[in-house]
C-alpha cells in the first residue's frame, strides 16, 4: 500500500464510524427521528448551509498556500446540494412569504409559467433533492480529475463547469426525468456503483499529507447510505442477494439492512459538519507539513533537524542512536554543467530514493544545499552502517532524467559520500553527551569519505 493510501485509512475509518453511529442511533431513536425529519427546521437548515459556506471559504483562504485544487473543486461542487437541502428541509417555499415570492415570480414569467408555481414547487424540490443523491457522487468523482497543477483561473473554470453541469443535469431530470429518481429499478444500483467507484478512486487519486482520499471516500459512503435511506430500500436488496444467491446470511439478518425513516436527513445534516472538519484538518496538516518539510525535496527541513539536535522536543532518539550525513559527490559540477534546474531535479530524486530506502527506520532531513542528515533512533552503529550502505547503493544505481540549460534531455547518475557516528561505542558506553556532538562526528566522517575517494560509507567509530 502506498503512503497516500496508508494516510487515508484513519480519516476513512473515522468517517465510517460516524456514519455507522448515525445509522445505529437512527434505529435506536426511530420514532423521534421520524417526527423530526418530517418537521421543517429553518435553524438546522441554516446551520448546514453556513457549514457548506464555511468549508468553501476555508478552501479559498488556504488555496494560495496549500494549492489544494481538488479540495477546492469538491467544496464548490457540493453547493447545489447545500442549496436544495436548505430549501427542502426548511420548507421555506411552503411558507406564506415563500408562496408570495413564487407568485411574484409567476407574474414576471407570465406565459413561461403554464401552471401555478405554488403547486409545482414542493414536488419539483423533492425530485431535485432525490436526483442530487445520484448527481453529487458523480460530481465528486469528476472533482478528482482536476489537475493538481491547475492555475487558479483554470480551477475556477473547472469548478464553474462542475456546478453548471449539475444544474443542467438536474434541469433535464426535472423536465423529463422520473417522478421519483431514487425509486426506479436501477437507481440504488447506480448509486452504489457511483459511490464505490468514487471511494476507491478517492483513496488512489486524492493524495495529501492529511489523508484526504480517505475523507472523500467517507463522504461517498455517507452519500450512499443517505441515498439508500431516502429511496426507502436501505441495504436490504444487497443482503437479499447475498442470502438468495450465496446463502451467506440468514433470513433474520436480511432485515438488518433496513434504515430508519429520517436517516437521510440526519446523515445530510452531518455531511456539512464533516466537510468543515475535513477542510480544517487538511489546512492544519498542510500548514504543519509546510513548516517542517523542505519545499523542494519534501523531506524534513533544517529547522526540524535543528530541533532534534537541540533536543527541544522534536523527537526522542533514545539511549542509543546514530546520525548519518550524506553528501552528493561533485554536485557543484552538476549545477555548472547542466544548470540549477537539473540540480534541483537531482536533489529531489536523491532525497526520494533516500527516504524510500530508509523507510521508518530513520528520519531524513535536508540540512544544507546537497547535504542530507539521517537520524537513526534506537539503532546501533552496525545497523546504521548497513542502512547507509543500502542508501549509497540505491542512489548510485538510480538513473535521473533531467533537462539541461540548453534544453537537452540528460540521464545522470550521482554517488553519495556518507559519514556515520553513534553516541555509544561497541561496548555500549556513552561517547557523546549531546546530539550535536554526534552530528559533528558524522560530519568529520563525511570529509574522511570524500578524502578516501568518495562514494563510500565511513564510520566515526
C-alpha positions as CSV (number, residue, x, y, z in Angstrom):
1,X,0.0,0.0,0.0
2,X,1.3,3.4,-1.0
3,X,2.0,6.1,1.6
4,X,-1.0,8.3,0.5
5,X,-3.3,5.2,0.7
6,X,-2.0,4.4,4.2
7,X,-2.6,8.0,5.3
8,X,-6.2,7.6,4.0
9,X,-7.1,4.8,6.4
10,X,-7.6,6.9,9.5
11,X,-9.9,9.5,8.1
12,X,-11.9,6.8,6.2
13,X,-12.4,4.8,9.4
14,X,-13.4,8.0,11.2
15,X,-16.0,8.7,8.6
16,X,-17.2,5.1,8.6
17,X,-17.6,5.3,12.4
18,X,-19.6,8.5,12.2
19,X,-21.9,7.1,9.5
20,X,-22.3,3.8,11.4
21,X,-23.1,5.6,14.7
22,X,-25.7,7.7,12.9
23,X,-27.4,4.6,11.4
24,X,-27.4,2.8,14.7
25,X,-28.7,6.0,16.5
26,X,-31.4,6.4,13.9
27,X,-32.6,2.9,14.5
28,X,-32.5,3.4,18.3
29,X,-34.5,6.6,18.3
30,X,-36.6,5.9,15.2
31,X,-39.9,7.5,16.3
32,X,-38.3,10.7,17.5
33,X,-36.2,10.9,14.3
34,X,-39.1,10.3,12.0
35,X,-41.0,13.1,13.7
36,X,-38.0,15.4,13.5
37,X,-37.4,14.5,9.8
38,X,-41.0,15.5,8.8
39,X,-40.9,18.9,10.5
40,X,-39.4,21.9,8.8
41,X,-36.5,23.4,10.6
42,X,-35.1,26.7,9.4
43,X,-32.4,26.8,12.2
44,X,-30.9,23.4,11.4
45,X,-31.1,24.0,7.6
46,X,-29.4,27.4,8.0
47,X,-26.7,25.8,10.1
48,X,-26.0,23.2,7.4
49,X,-25.9,25.9,4.7
50,X,-23.5,28.0,6.8
51,X,-21.2,25.0,7.2
52,X,-21.1,24.4,3.5
53,X,-20.2,28.1,3.0
54,X,-17.6,28.0,5.7
55,X,-15.9,25.0,4.1
56,X,-15.8,26.8,0.7
57,X,-14.4,29.9,2.4
58,X,-11.7,27.9,4.2
59,X,-10.7,26.3,0.9
60,X,-10.4,29.7,-0.8
61,X,-8.4,31.2,2.1
62,X,-6.0,28.2,2.3
63,X,-5.5,27.8,-1.5
64,X,-2.6,30.2,-2.0
65,X,-0.5,28.2,0.4
66,X,-1.8,24.6,0.1
67,X,-2.8,24.6,-3.6
68,X,-5.5,22.0,-2.9
69,X,-7.1,22.2,-6.3
70,X,-9.3,19.1,-5.9
71,X,-10.5,20.1,-2.5
72,X,-11.4,23.5,-3.9
73,X,-13.5,21.8,-6.7
74,X,-15.1,19.4,-4.2
75,X,-16.2,22.2,-1.8
76,X,-17.9,24.2,-4.5
77,X,-19.3,21.1,-6.2
78,X,-21.4,20.4,-3.1
79,X,-23.0,23.9,-3.2
80,X,-26.0,22.7,-5.3
81,X,-26.7,20.0,-2.7
82,X,-26.4,22.7,0.0
83,X,-28.9,25.0,-1.7
84,X,-31.5,22.3,-2.4
85,X,-31.0,20.7,1.1
86,X,-31.7,24.1,2.7
87,X,-34.9,24.7,0.7
88,X,-36.1,21.2,1.1
89,X,-35.5,20.8,4.9
90,X,-36.5,24.3,5.8
91,X,-39.6,24.2,3.6
92,X,-39.1,27.9,3.1
93,X,-41.1,28.0,-0.2
94,X,-44.1,26.5,1.6
95,X,-44.4,29.4,4.0
96,X,-46.6,32.5,3.3
97,X,-43.6,34.6,2.3
98,X,-42.3,31.8,0.1
99,X,-45.7,31.5,-1.6
100,X,-45.8,35.2,-2.2
101,X,-42.3,35.1,-3.7
102,X,-43.3,32.4,-6.1
103,X,-46.4,34.3,-7.0
104,X,-44.4,37.3,-7.9
105,X,-42.0,35.2,-9.9
106,X,-45.0,33.7,-11.8
107,X,-46.2,37.2,-12.7
108,X,-42.8,38.1,-14.0
109,X,-42.6,35.0,-16.1
110,X,-46.1,35.3,-17.4
111,X,-46.7,32.8,-20.2
112,X,-43.5,30.9,-19.3
113,X,-45.3,29.6,-16.2
114,X,-48.1,27.4,-17.5
115,X,-49.1,26.1,-14.1
116,X,-49.2,27.6,-10.7
117,X,-45.7,27.7,-9.3
118,X,-47.0,27.3,-5.8
119,X,-48.4,23.9,-6.7
120,X,-45.4,22.7,-8.6
121,X,-42.6,23.9,-6.3
122,X,-42.8,21.3,-3.5
123,X,-42.9,18.4,-5.9
124,X,-40.1,19.8,-8.0
125,X,-37.9,20.4,-4.9
126,X,-38.5,16.8,-3.8
127,X,-37.4,15.5,-7.3
128,X,-34.3,17.7,-7.2
129,X,-33.4,16.5,-3.8
130,X,-33.7,12.9,-4.8
131,X,-31.8,13.4,-8.0
132,X,-28.9,15.0,-6.2
133,X,-28.1,11.7,-4.4
134,X,-27.1,10.5,-7.9
135,X,-25.6,13.7,-9.3
136,X,-23.4,14.7,-6.3
137,X,-21.3,11.5,-6.2
138,X,-20.7,11.9,-9.9
139,X,-19.6,15.5,-9.3
140,X,-17.2,14.5,-6.5
141,X,-15.8,11.8,-8.8
142,X,-15.1,14.4,-11.5
143,X,-13.6,16.7,-8.9
144,X,-10.8,14.1,-8.5
145,X,-9.9,14.7,-12.2
146,X,-8.9,18.3,-11.7
147,X,-5.1,18.6,-12.2
148,X,-3.2,19.4,-9.0
149,X,-1.1,21.8,-11.0
150,X,-4.1,23.8,-12.4
151,X,-3.9,27.6,-12.2
152,X,-6.4,29.5,-10.2
153,X,-8.1,30.7,-13.4
154,X,-8.3,27.2,-14.8
155,X,-9.6,25.9,-11.5
156,X,-12.4,28.5,-11.4
157,X,-13.5,27.5,-14.9
158,X,-13.4,23.8,-13.9
159,X,-15.4,24.4,-10.7
160,X,-17.9,26.5,-12.6
161,X,-18.3,23.7,-15.1
162,X,-18.9,21.2,-12.3
163,X,-21.6,23.3,-10.7
164,X,-23.1,24.3,-14.1
165,X,-23.1,20.7,-15.2
166,X,-25.0,19.7,-12.1
167,X,-27.6,22.4,-12.7
168,X,-28.1,21.3,-16.3
169,X,-28.4,17.6,-15.4
170,X,-30.9,18.5,-12.6
171,X,-32.9,20.7,-15.0
172,X,-33.1,17.8,-17.5
173,X,-34.1,15.4,-14.9
174,X,-36.7,17.9,-13.6
175,X,-38.2,18.3,-17.1
176,X,-38.0,14.7,-18.4
177,X,-36.9,12.5,-15.6
178,X,-38.9,10.1,-13.5
179,X,-41.2,11.4,-10.7
180,X,-39.1,9.6,-8.1
181,X,-35.5,9.3,-9.4
182,X,-34.3,7.1,-6.5
183,X,-37.2,4.7,-6.6
184,X,-36.6,3.5,-10.2
185,X,-35.4,-0.1,-10.5
186,X,-31.7,0.6,-11.2
187,X,-31.3,3.8,-9.1
188,X,-30.0,2.1,-5.9
189,X,-27.5,0.0,-8.0
190,X,-26.3,3.1,-9.9
191,X,-25.9,4.9,-6.6
192,X,-23.9,2.1,-5.1
193,X,-21.7,1.9,-8.2
194,X,-21.0,5.6,-8.2
195,X,-20.2,5.6,-4.5
196,X,-18.0,2.6,-4.8
197,X,-16.0,3.9,-7.8
198,X,-15.8,7.3,-6.2
199,X,-14.5,5.9,-2.9
200,X,-11.8,3.7,-4.5
201,X,-10.7,6.5,-6.9
202,X,-10.5,9.0,-4.0
203,X,-8.1,6.8,-2.0
204,X,-6.0,6.3,-5.1
205,X,-6.1,9.8,-6.5
206,X,-6.7,12.3,-3.7
207,X,-3.2,12.4,-2.3
208,X,-2.3,14.7,0.7
209,X,-0.4,14.6,3.9
210,X,-3.7,14.6,5.8
211,X,-5.1,11.5,4.0
212,X,-7.7,13.5,2.1
213,X,-8.5,10.4,-0.1
214,X,-9.9,8.6,2.9
215,X,-12.1,11.5,3.9
216,X,-13.5,11.9,0.4
217,X,-14.2,8.1,0.4
218,X,-16.1,8.5,3.6
219,X,-18.2,11.3,2.1
220,X,-19.1,9.0,-0.8
221,X,-20.1,6.3,1.8
222,X,-22.2,8.8,3.7
223,X,-24.0,9.9,0.5
224,X,-24.6,6.3,-0.4
225,X,-26.3,5.5,2.9
226,X,-28.3,8.7,2.8
227,X,-29.4,8.0,-0.7
228,X,-30.5,4.4,0.1
229,X,-32.4,5.7,3.1
230,X,-34.1,8.4,1.0
231,X,-35.1,5.7,-1.5
232,X,-36.6,3.6,1.3
233,X,-34.6,0.5,0.4
234,X,-31.6,0.5,2.7
235,X,-29.2,-2.3,2.3
236,X,-31.9,-4.9,2.1
237,X,-31.6,-5.6,-1.7
238,X,-27.9,-6.4,-1.3
239,X,-28.4,-8.5,1.8
240,X,-31.2,-10.4,0.0
241,X,-28.8,-11.1,-2.9
242,X,-26.2,-12.5,-0.5
243,X,-28.9,-14.6,1.1
244,X,-30.6,-15.9,-2.1
245,X,-27.6,-16.3,-4.3
246,X,-24.7,-17.2,-1.9
247,X,-26.5,-18.3,1.3
248,X,-24.0,-16.2,3.3
249,X,-26.7,-14.8,5.6
250,X,-29.7,-16.0,7.5
251,X,-33.2,-14.6,6.7
252,X,-33.2,-12.8,10.1
253,X,-30.1,-10.9,9.2
254,X,-31.6,-9.6,5.9
255,X,-33.9,-7.3,8.0
256,X,-30.9,-5.6,9.4
257,X,-30.4,-3.8,6.1
258,X,-33.4,-1.6,6.7
259,X,-32.7,2.0,7.5
260,X,-34.9,4.0,9.9
261,X,-37.1,6.7,8.3
262,X,-35.4,10.1,8.6
263,X,-31.8,8.6,8.4
264,X,-31.2,10.5,5.2
265,X,-31.9,13.9,6.9
266,X,-29.7,13.0,9.8
267,X,-26.8,12.0,7.6
268,X,-27.2,15.1,5.4
269,X,-27.2,17.2,8.5
270,X,-23.9,15.6,9.4
271,X,-22.3,15.9,5.9
272,X,-21.5,19.7,6.1
273,X,-20.1,19.3,9.6
274,X,-17.8,16.5,8.4
275,X,-16.9,18.6,5.4
276,X,-15.8,21.5,7.5
277,X,-13.8,19.2,9.7
278,X,-12.1,17.7,6.6
279,X,-11.2,21.1,5.2
280,X,-9.9,22.3,8.6
281,X,-7.9,19.2,9.1
282,X,-6.4,19.5,5.6
283,X,-5.4,23.1,6.3
284,X,-3.8,22.3,9.7
285,X,-1.9,19.3,8.5
286,X,-0.9,21.2,5.3
287,X,0.5,24.1,7.3
288,X,2.3,21.7,9.7
289,X,3.8,19.9,6.7
290,X,5.0,23.1,5.1
291,X,6.5,24.3,8.3
292,X,8.5,21.1,9.0
293,X,9.3,19.9,5.4
294,X,11.6,21.2,2.7
295,X,9.7,22.5,-0.3
296,X,12.0,21.0,-3.0
297,X,12.7,17.6,-1.6
298,X,9.6,17.0,0.6
299,X,11.8,15.6,3.4
300,X,12.2,17.3,6.8
301,X,13.9,20.7,6.7
302,X,16.8,22.2,8.6
303,X,14.6,23.7,11.2
304,X,13.2,20.3,12.1
305,X,16.7,18.8,12.2
306,X,17.9,21.7,14.4
307,X,15.1,20.9,16.8
308,X,16.4,17.3,17.1
309,X,20.0,18.5,17.5
310,X,19.0,21.0,20.2
311,X,16.9,18.3,21.9
312,X,13.9,20.6,22.0
313,X,11.2,18.0,21.8
314,X,11.1,17.3,18.0
315,X,11.6,13.6,18.7
316,X,13.3,11.2,21.2
317,X,16.3,9.5,19.8
318,X,16.6,7.1,22.8
319,X,19.6,6.0,24.8
320,X,21.4,4.5,21.7
321,X,21.2,6.3,18.4
322,X,23.2,7.1,15.3
323,X,23.4,10.0,12.9
324,X,24.4,9.7,9.2
325,X,25.4,12.7,7.0
326,X,25.1,12.1,3.2
327,X,26.7,14.5,0.7
328,X,26.2,14.3,-3.1
329,X,29.6,13.9,-4.8
330,X,30.5,16.6,-7.3
331,X,27.1,18.3,-7.0
332,X,28.6,21.7,-8.0
333,X,29.7,20.1,-11.2
334,X,26.1,19.1,-12.0
335,X,24.9,22.7,-11.4
336,X,27.8,24.2,-13.5
337,X,27.3,21.7,-16.4
338,X,23.6,21.2,-16.6
339,X,22.2,24.2,-14.7
340,X,20.5,24.7,-11.4
341,X,17.2,23.3,-12.7
342,X,18.8,20.0,-13.3
343,X,20.5,20.2,-9.9
344,X,17.1,20.7,-8.3
345,X,15.8,17.5,-10.1
346,X,18.9,15.6,-8.9
347,X,18.3,16.8,-5.3
348,X,14.6,15.9,-5.3
349,X,15.3,12.4,-6.8
350,X,18.1,11.6,-4.4
351,X,16.0,12.7,-1.4
352,X,13.1,10.5,-2.6
353,X,15.4,7.5,-3.0
354,X,17.0,8.0,0.4
355,X,13.6,8.4,2.1
356,X,12.3,5.2,0.5
357,X,15.4,3.3,1.4
358,X,15.4,4.4,5.0
359,X,11.7,4.0,5.5
360,X,10.5,4.0,9.1
361,X,14.0,3.2,10.4
362,X,15.2,6.8,10.4
363,X,14.3,10.5,10.0
364,X,15.6,12.1,6.8
365,X,16.3,15.9,6.8
366,X,17.8,18.3,4.3
367,X,20.3,20.3,6.3
368,X,22.3,22.0,3.6
369,X,22.5,22.6,-0.2
370,X,23.2,19.0,-1.1
371,X,23.6,17.7,2.4
372,X,21.1,15.3,3.9
373,X,21.1,14.2,7.5
374,X,19.6,10.9,8.7
375,X,18.8,10.3,12.4
376,X,18.5,6.7,13.4
377,X,16.8,6.5,16.8
378,X,17.3,3.4,19.0
379,X,19.6,1.9,16.3
380,X,23.2,0.6,16.9
381,X,26.1,1.6,14.7
382,X,26.4,-1.6,12.8
383,X,22.7,-1.4,11.7
384,X,23.1,2.3,10.8
385,X,26.1,1.4,8.7
386,X,24.2,-1.3,6.9
387,X,21.2,1.0,6.1
388,X,23.6,3.7,4.9
389,X,25.3,1.3,2.6
390,X,21.9,0.4,1.2
391,X,21.2,4.0,0.7
392,X,24.5,4.5,-1.1
393,X,23.9,1.6,-3.5
394,X,20.3,2.7,-4.2
395,X,21.3,6.2,-5.1
396,X,24.3,5.1,-7.2
397,X,22.1,2.7,-9.2
398,X,19.4,5.3,-9.9
399,X,19.2,7.0,-13.3
400,X,18.0,10.6,-13.0
401,X,16.3,12.1,-16.0
402,X,16.5,15.9,-16.3
403,X,16.8,18.8,-18.8
404,X,19.9,20.9,-19.2
405,X,20.0,24.6,-19.6
406,X,20.3,24.1,-23.4
407,X,17.1,22.1,-23.4
408,X,18.8,18.7,-23.9
409,X,17.3,15.6,-22.2
410,X,20.0,14.1,-19.9
411,X,20.4,10.9,-18.0
412,X,22.6,11.4,-14.9
413,X,23.9,9.2,-12.1
414,X,25.3,10.5,-8.9
415,X,27.0,9.0,-5.9
416,X,27.0,9.7,-2.1
417,X,29.7,10.0,0.5
418,X,28.2,9.1,3.9
419,X,29.6,9.5,7.3
420,X,28.0,7.7,10.3
421,X,28.5,8.2,14.0
422,X,27.0,6.9,17.2
423,X,26.5,8.2,20.7
424,X,27.9,5.0,22.2
425,X,30.8,2.7,21.5
426,X,30.7,-1.0,20.7
427,X,30.5,-1.9,24.4
428,X,27.5,0.4,24.9
429,X,29.5,3.1,26.7
430,X,28.4,6.7,26.0
431,X,30.9,8.6,24.0
432,X,28.8,11.8,23.4
433,X,26.5,13.6,25.7
434,X,24.8,15.8,23.1
435,X,23.2,15.1,19.7
436,X,25.3,17.9,18.2
437,X,28.5,16.1,19.2
438,X,27.3,13.0,17.2
439,X,26.4,15.2,14.2
440,X,29.9,16.8,14.3
441,X,31.4,13.3,14.4
442,X,29.4,12.2,11.4
443,X,30.4,15.4,9.6
444,X,34.1,14.6,10.1
445,X,33.4,11.1,8.8
446,X,31.9,12.6,5.6
447,X,35.1,14.5,5.0
448,X,37.1,11.3,5.6
449,X,34.9,9.5,3.0
450,X,35.5,12.2,0.4
451,X,39.2,12.3,1.1
452,X,39.3,8.5,0.7
453,X,37.9,8.7,-2.8
454,X,34.1,9.4,-2.4
455,X,31.2,7.0,-3.0
456,X,31.6,5.2,0.3
457,X,30.3,4.9,3.9
458,X,32.8,5.8,6.7
459,X,32.1,5.3,10.4
460,X,33.2,7.7,13.1
461,X,34.0,4.8,15.4
